[in-house]
Amino acid sequence: AEARWNLFDGLLVLNSLVEFAFTISSDLSFLRIFRVFRLIRVIRLVRTVKALKSLRTMVYAMLNSFVCLLWAFVMIGIVMFIFSMIFGNA
C-alpha cells in the first residue's frame, strides 16, 4: 500500500519539476490538482494518528474562532477610525 503512495509522491515531484522547467502555467494548471490530493493525504494522516489529537483539537479551535477574530478586527478598525476622526478634527 505504501508503494502506491511513494509512486504518487514521485509523480508529484515530477509534476513540480515539469512546472518549474516549463513556465507555461495555463497548459499545466490541471496538474496542480495532485497537490490537493497530497494535502488530503496529510489531513487523513492527522485524523488517524491518536498522538496528534491535541494538534487536531488546536486546529479545530483556531478554525472555529475565525469569525470572532474577524469581528475583533472590525472593532479595532472602528476604534481606529473614530480616534483618527477625533484627532484629525482637533
Backbone hydrogen bonds in HBPLUS format (Angstrom, degrees):
<---DONOR---> <-ACCEPTOR-->    atom                        ^
c    i                          cat <-CA-CA->   ^        H-A-AA   ^      H-
h    n   atom  resd res      DA  || num        DHA   H-A  angle D-A-AA Bond
n    s   type  num  typ     dist DA aas  dist angle  dist       angle   num
A0006-ASN N   A0002-GLU O   2.86 MM   4  6.13 156.7  1.92 151.6 158.4     1
A0007-LEU N   A0003-ALA O   2.95 MM   4  6.12 153.6  2.02 142.8 149.7     2
A0008-PHE N   A0004-ARG O   2.89 MM   4  6.13 153.5  1.96 144.5 152.2     3
A0009-ASP N   A0005-TRP O   2.82 MM   4  6.10 156.1  1.87 149.7 155.9     4
A0010-GLY N   A0006-ASN O   2.91 MM   4  6.12 151.1  1.99 142.6 150.9     5
A0011-LEU N   A0007-LEU O   2.92 MM   4  6.25 149.5  2.02 145.4 153.6     6
A0012-LEU N   A0008-PHE O   2.99 MM   4  6.33 146.9  2.10 144.0 153.2     7
A0013-VAL N   A0009-ASP O   3.00 MM   4  6.31 155.5  2.06 148.8 154.8     8
A0014-LEU N   A0010-GLY O   2.92 MM   4  6.15 161.8  1.95 148.9 154.3     9
A0015-ASN N   A0011-LEU O   2.82 MM   4  5.98 150.7  1.91 142.5 150.9    10
A0016-SER N   A0012-LEU O   2.94 MM   4  6.23 153.7  2.01 145.4 151.9    11
A0017-LEU N   A0013-VAL O   2.94 MM   4  6.26 156.2  1.99 150.6 157.2    12
A0018-VAL N   A0014-LEU O   2.93 MM   4  6.18 154.8  2.00 148.1 154.9    13
A0019-GLU N   A0015-ASN O   2.94 MM   4  6.19 158.7  1.99 149.1 154.9    14
A0020-PHE N   A0016-SER O   2.89 MM   4  6.06 148.6  1.98 143.4 152.5    15
A0021-ALA N   A0017-LEU O   2.87 MM   4  6.03 155.0  1.93 146.2 153.0    16
A0022-PHE N   A0018-VAL O   2.91 MM   4  5.96 169.9  1.92 152.0 155.2    17
A0025-SER N   A0023-THR O   3.08 MM   2  5.61 117.9  2.48 108.4  91.8    18
A0031-LEU N   A0028-LEU O   3.14 MM   3  5.67 154.1  2.21 112.8 120.0    19
A0032-ARG N   A0029-SER O   3.21 MM   3  5.54 160.3  2.25 108.1 114.0    20
A0034-PHE N   A0031-LEU O   3.23 MM   3  6.04 163.4  2.26 118.8 122.3    21
A0035-ARG N   A0032-ARG O   3.07 MM   3  5.49 141.2  2.23 107.5 117.1    22
A0036-VAL N   A0033-ILE O   3.09 MM   3  5.20 125.2  2.41  97.3 110.8    23
A0037-PHE N   A0033-ILE O   3.22 MM   4  6.65 150.5  2.31 144.4 152.2    24
A0038-ARG N   A0034-PHE O   3.03 MM   4  6.36 146.7  2.15 142.8 151.6    25
A0039-LEU N   A0035-ARG O   3.02 MM   4  6.32 153.4  2.10 145.0 151.7    26
A0040-ILE N   A0036-VAL O   2.91 MM   4  6.21 152.7  1.99 147.9 155.7    27
A0041-ARG N   A0037-PHE O   3.00 MM   4  6.26 144.7  2.13 140.0 149.2    28
A0042-VAL N   A0038-ARG O   3.11 MM   4  6.49 153.0  2.19 147.0 153.2    29
A0043-ILE N   A0039-LEU O   2.97 MM   4  6.25 160.0  2.01 151.6 157.1    30
A0044-ARG N   A0040-ILE O   2.92 MM   4  6.09 154.1  1.99 145.4 152.4    31
A0045-LEU N   A0041-ARG O   3.03 MM   4  6.26 148.6  2.13 142.0 150.5    32
A0046-VAL N   A0042-VAL O   2.99 MM   4  6.32 156.4  2.05 150.5 156.2    33
A0047-ARG N   A0043-ILE O   3.01 MM   4  6.25 150.6  2.10 145.5 153.5    34
A0048-THR N   A0044-ARG O   3.11 MM   4  6.28 143.5  2.25 143.4 151.9    35
A0049-VAL N   A0045-LEU O   3.17 MM   4  6.22 147.5  2.28 153.0 159.1    36
A0052-LEU N   A0049-VAL O   3.38 MM   3  5.72 151.9  2.47 104.3 111.6    37
A0053-LYS N   A0050-LYS O   3.25 MM   3  5.53 147.2  2.37 119.2 117.1    38
A0056-ARG N   A0052-LEU O   2.96 MM   4  6.22 159.8  2.00 152.1 157.7    39
A0057-THR N   A0053-LYS O   2.94 MM   4  6.17 151.1  2.02 144.2 152.2    40
A0058-MET N   A0054-SER O   2.97 MM   4  6.23 156.2  2.03 146.7 152.5    41
A0059-VAL N   A0055-LEU O   2.95 MM   4  6.21 158.2  1.99 152.2 158.1    42
A0060-TYR N   A0056-ARG O   2.98 MM   4  6.17 163.4  2.01 149.1 153.5    43
A0061-ALA N   A0057-THR O   2.97 MM   4  6.14 152.0  2.05 143.3 151.5    44
A0062-MET N   A0058-MET O   2.95 MM   4  6.20 156.6  2.00 147.9 153.7    45
A0063-LEU N   A0059-VAL O   2.94 MM   4  6.18 162.0  1.98 151.6 156.6    46
A0064-ASN N   A0060-TYR O   2.97 MM   4  6.10 153.1  2.05 144.8 151.8    47
A0065-SER N   A0061-ALA O   3.09 MM   4  6.17 122.8  2.43 136.6 150.1    48
A0065-SER N   A0062-MET O   3.21 MM   3  5.17 142.4  2.36  95.7 106.5    49
A0069-LEU N   A0065-SER O   3.00 MM   4  6.24 154.5  2.07 149.6 157.6    50
A0070-LEU N   A0066-PHE O   2.90 MM   4  6.09 151.7  1.98 144.0 150.9    51
A0071-TRP N   A0067-VAL O   3.11 MM   4  6.45 160.3  2.15 149.8 153.9    52
A0072-ALA N   A0068-CYS O   2.94 MM   4  6.17 145.8  2.05 143.7 153.8    53
A0073-PHE N   A0069-LEU O   3.00 MM   4  6.29 154.7  2.06 148.5 154.3    54
A0074-VAL N   A0070-LEU O   2.98 MM   4  6.31 149.0  2.08 145.1 154.4    55
A0075-MET N   A0071-TRP O   2.96 MM   4  6.19 157.9  2.01 145.1 150.3    56
A0076-ILE N   A0072-ALA O   2.96 MM   4  6.22 157.4  2.01 148.1 154.4    57
A0077-GLY N   A0073-PHE O   2.93 MM   4  6.09 155.2  1.99 143.8 150.7    58
A0078-ILE N   A0074-VAL O   2.92 MM   4  6.22 152.7  2.00 148.1 155.5    59
A0079-VAL N   A0075-MET O   2.94 MM   4  6.18 164.3  1.97 152.9 156.6    60
A0080-MET N   A0076-ILE O   2.92 MM   4  6.10 161.4  1.96 148.6 154.1    61
A0081-PHE N   A0077-GLY O   2.92 MM   4  6.07 151.0  2.01 143.0 151.2    62
A0082-ILE N   A0078-ILE O   2.90 MM   4  6.15 161.4  1.93 152.4 157.1    63
A0083-PHE N   A0079-VAL O   2.98 MM   4  6.18 170.8  1.98 154.7 157.1    64
A0084-SER N   A0080-MET O   2.93 MM   4  6.01 150.1  2.02 140.7 149.4    65
A0085-MET N   A0081-PHE O   2.97 MM   4  6.19 150.9  2.05 146.7 154.2    66
A0086-ILE N   A0082-ILE O   2.95 MM   4  6.26 156.6  2.01 150.1 156.8    67
A0087-PHE N   A0083-PHE O   2.88 MM   4  6.01 173.7  1.89 153.2 155.0    68
A0088-GLY N   A0084-SER O   2.82 MM   4  5.69 140.9  1.98 134.2 145.6    69
A0089-ASN N   A0085-MET O   3.08 MM   4  6.14 146.6  2.19 140.0 146.7    70
A0090-ALA N   A0086-ILE O   3.12 MM   4  6.24 126.8  2.42 137.6 151.5    71
